[in-house]
Amino acid sequence: MDAALDAYYTQLVETLVSHMEAVPAAPDVLRRFVAVCELWVREAVSWGPAVVHVRSSRGFLQRLRADDPVIGRLFGALAPLLTALTEAGFIPPRPAEYGVLLWVTVFDERVVVDLHDSLGWPSARIAAELTGSVLRALGRPAGAAE
């Protein structure tokens, strides 16, 4: 049973990462970041209710440092986007592990599902609110265009 649940979670993350990597480069990195966040929310709304029951009890960084291939794949897709945001001057420099941890914490599927199911927010609103939140948590000034 555990192997089947792990395979299911691995497939979901792999699909998410593949879709994220397929988001075309936008005229600027901030637009690509926003598009990836919107994609993340749309996907999490569909599979989030199931995933909340199969998540690992180990932390993201703990799994990353233990060379968990699923977490490594997710980190490998997110860290370059944060680096590009930093290089373009949208956010200040931060260690990649910290930045990705913030991102996955804010965009946790339990949060997405809660906002969608409990508050009735549509995916577009969830993506906009969470994108703004993660950018501010990463040091982008409040009120800066997103």
RAQUI-V518173 format. One line per field, one symbol per residue. phi: phi as a letter, one per 40 degrees, with the letter a starting at -180 (. if undefined). Layout:
phi->???
//
This chain:
phi->.ccccccccdcccccdccccccccccdaccccdccccccdcdccccbddccdcbcccccdccccccgcccccccdcccdcccccccccgcbccaddccccdddccccddccdcccccccgccdccdcccccccccccchcccgcdb
//
